[in-house]
Amino acid sequence: MAESAMARTDLCALADRVLQALAARNPSQVEWAEHVVFTENNVQLAVGDGCWNTVTAVQDSYDLKAADPATGQVCWIGHIKEGPDTAVACIRLRFTGAHLAEMEAIISRPHEFGPFPVYDPARRPRESLLADVPEDRRVGRERMISLANGYFDTLQLNDGTLFTHFTDDCDRIENGLQTTNVEIEGYPIAAMGTADQFRLGQYKYDDRLRDRRFPLVDEQKGLVVAAGFIDHSGRLTEVTWTDGSQHDSIFHFPHSFALLEMFKIIDGKIADVEAVFVTVPYNMPSPWIAPQPYIVR
């Protein structure tokens, strides 16, 4: 394990302290490392800027965490309030000892250019995401990352081929909205499972899934946290699914999605997917590829 390794419970406690400081809009309550990288929606900011100025509450009704003692990282998915608005947020934290060295936030706000988000105050994390994976049903860090990366390979230029494995009941939630095995008006494919949606090749309008990172693996919970971009050139106006049916593309202009995504792995299969993403300029670069640390004085 890395020098900064600590117990999973300790990492989650440190994350809670950061969330409490965020709710108080008081970054001085956080023990920052000397050099810090903080980004919000793929833009690097100074410590204390961005959502540190606007968050009025971190709601405790939805609390989904993945923690990786080997890398000193925690990822949290939940809801934050900024004045009258509630946003779906995913925040990744990396600690060096007790000091916070990285904070990466993707915040899907209701008044920004979508897609979604959907805020349901009654929604709670699925029990399957919260549960430990028995040791005999785990597959190891590298295989977990490979399965998550295979999901992105399947999504990129989707032609119906699966490059990963899914459980039969795998569901996906995007910005608070379940988009598999449900009825959504005007979106009939939502009634299908995750694997069957991919087999139809409906995501052909996804041109590229680039700058993929897999910073955090929670072996105890079977969770992989991934980051990256989905690029849409907008050139494909009509999509032919693998069943021969034709459909209009939902994207008509160049843009990208910046994402943080969590995958649950059981028995070598993806069992759950939970994603938070925002629209950013087309082909926007990542500040995490070559970050320039902010010096905390």
N, C-alpha and C positions, 0 to 999 in steps of 0.2 A: 504493500500500500504506500501511497504517497506520504511524505513527511507530514502533510496537513491532515491526514486521515483522522477521523473521530467517529464516534458511534452515530448510527443513523438517527437515534432520538435526539442527540445533541445538535446535529445539523438541522433537524426540523425545528428545534427550539430556537436556534439562531435565526432561521427564516421567519419564525413568528415575531421575533423582536424587530426584524427589519420591516415587516408588515405593520406592526404597531407604530413604528416610527413614521412610516409612510402615511398612515391614517392621521397621525398627529402633525403631519407636514413639518417634521423636525429631523432633518438628516443628522444633526449633532447627536442624536440618540444611538446612532450606528457607529460601531468601531470600524472605521475604514482602513484599508491597507494604504501604504504610502502612495502606490500607483494604482489607479482605479480606471476601469473602462465601464462606462454607463451608457446604454443606448435605450432609446424609446422609439418604437416603430421604425427601427433601422437607421436612426440618426444618432450619432454620438453627441452627448450633452455633458455639460459640467455637472458635477455632483450637486444635488439640490435643485436642479432646474427641471423643466418638464412637469411630469405628474407630481413631483414633490411640492409643487406650488398649488396644485388644484384638487388633489384627493381629499374628500371630506369624510370618507369612511371606507374601511375594508370589511366587507360583510363576511360573517363567519358561517353563514348557512351553507355555502359551497366551498369546500376546502379539500382540494385534491393535490397531494404532494408526491413527488418522486425524489429520492435522496440517494446519493452515491458516495459512500464513505471513501472509496478509492480515489476519488478526484476532489472531494470536498465540496460537492455541488448539490443544490436543491432546486427543484422546479415546482412552482405552485400555479395552479389554475383556479380561478375564483372570480368574484365580482368586486368591483370598486365603484364608489360613488364619487362623482364630481358635480357638486351642486345638485340640480334636480335629476341628473342623468346617471344611469347605471351602465357600466361597461363590463364586457367580458375580458379578462386579463390573463395572460400567462407571463410569469416572471421567473427567469432563471438567475440563480445566485451562485457565485463561487467564492468560497472562503479559504483564506490562508490562515490556518489556526482559527482564531475567533474573529479575524479581520476580513471584512468584505472587500474583495478585489474586483469582482465583476457583477454587474447587474444588467440583465438584458430583458427588456419589457416589450411585449407585443400587446397592445391595448385596442380592442375593437369597440369603438364608440358608436352610439346609435345615430349621431348627427353627422358622421363622416361618411364618405363614399364607401359603401358596404364591402362585401356582402353581409347581410343580416345586420347586427347580431340580434339574438333573441334572448331576452332576460325573463326567466320564469322564477319567481321567488320561492316556489315550492320545489324546484328541482334540486336534487342532491346527487353527489357522485355515485355512479353505479357501484354496487357492492363488489362486483368482479374487479374493478380497478383498485379498490381499497384492500382487497384480500391478499395475504401472502400466497406465494406459489410454493407448494411442497417441493422439497429438494429433488425428489425423483421426477418432477415434472418441469425442471429447469433445464436450459440448454447452454448456458454459459454466455459471457459477455459478447464475444466475437460473433457467435451465431445469432444472438439477439439483434445486434447491429446489422448483420447481413439480411435478416428478415425485414427489418425496417427499411433498409436501403432497397430491397426488392420491391417494396410497396411503391417507392418513388420511381423505380424502373418501370413498374406496371403502369403508373400514372402518366409518365412521360410519353408523348406520342402514342397514346393508348390504342393498341390495335386488337385488343381482346386476349392477348397472351398474358398469363399470370407469371410473374417472376418472384413470387413469394407464396406463402401458404396462409389460409384463413380457416378459422373455425366456422361451422355452419351458421352459428348465431352471432357472428361478428357484427357489431354496430359501429357507426361513426357519428360523432357529434362535431359540428363545425360552428364555431362562434355561438355556442349555446343551443344550436338547432340540430336535432337528430335528422339525418338525411338518408337513413336506411331503414327498411322494414317499417315504414310509417306512410300514412296518406298525407300528401301535400298537394293542395289544389294547384293545377298547372304544372306539376312536376311528377308525372306518373312513375318515373324510374325510381323515385324514393321508396316505392313499395317493395323494391327488391333488396336482397342482401348485398353486402359489400362486394363479395367475389362476383356475383352475377352482374352487378353494375359494370365492373371492369371487363367482364367477358363480352359485354355488348359494345365496348369500345366507345363509350359516349364522351370520353375525355380527350378525343383526338385534337381538340382545340388547344390542349396544353402542349406548347412547343418545346419547353425545356424545364427541367427541374435541376437547378444549378446551385453551386456553392453549398452543397450538402454538408452538414456537420452533425455529429452524434456525440454531444458533449457529456451526456449523463446516462448511466445505466444503473437502474435499481434492481439488482438481482433478487432481492428478497420479495419485492412486489411484482417482479417480472415486467418492469417498465423501461422503455427506451425513450429518451427525449431527443428529438431531431429538430434541426433548423435548416432553412434554405429558402429558395424562391421558386415560384411557378411563373414562368414567362408566357404571356399571351401576345402573339404578334397581331392578332385580329385578322390575319389574311384568310383564314378558313371560315367562310360564311355559311357553308352547308356541310353537315356531318352525316356520313353514311355509316350506320351501325353494322355490326357483324351479322345481324339478321336481315340485312338488305334494306331496312327502312331508312328514310332520310329525314333529317331534322335540322332546323336552323341553329347555328351556333349562338350561344348566349353572349359571346364577346365580339365586339365590332370595332374595337380600337386598341392600340398597343398599351399594355400595362403589365404590371407584375404583382404577385402576392408575396409578401414577406411573412414567414410562418414560424411558429413553434408548435410542435406536434408530439403527442404522447402515444406510444403503442404498448399494449399489453400483450405479452408473449406467454403462452402456455403450451406445453408439449410441442414446441417448435412451430406453433401457428399463431398468427395475429388474432387475438380474441376481442379486442376493443381498440378504437381509435378516437382520440380527442384532440382537436386542432383549434388553434387561435391564429388568425391571420388578418392582415390588413392590405389594402391596395396601396402600392407605391409606384413611382414613375417606372416606365418600361426599362428593364435591364439595369435598374439601380444597383450599384455595387454594395457590398457588405462591409461595414466597418469592422467586422470580426475577422476578416481575412488577414488584414495587417493593421490591427488596432494601435492607436497612439494613446498610451495611458495618460489620464488626467492626474496631475500631481496634487494631492490633498495637502493643503498648508494649514 
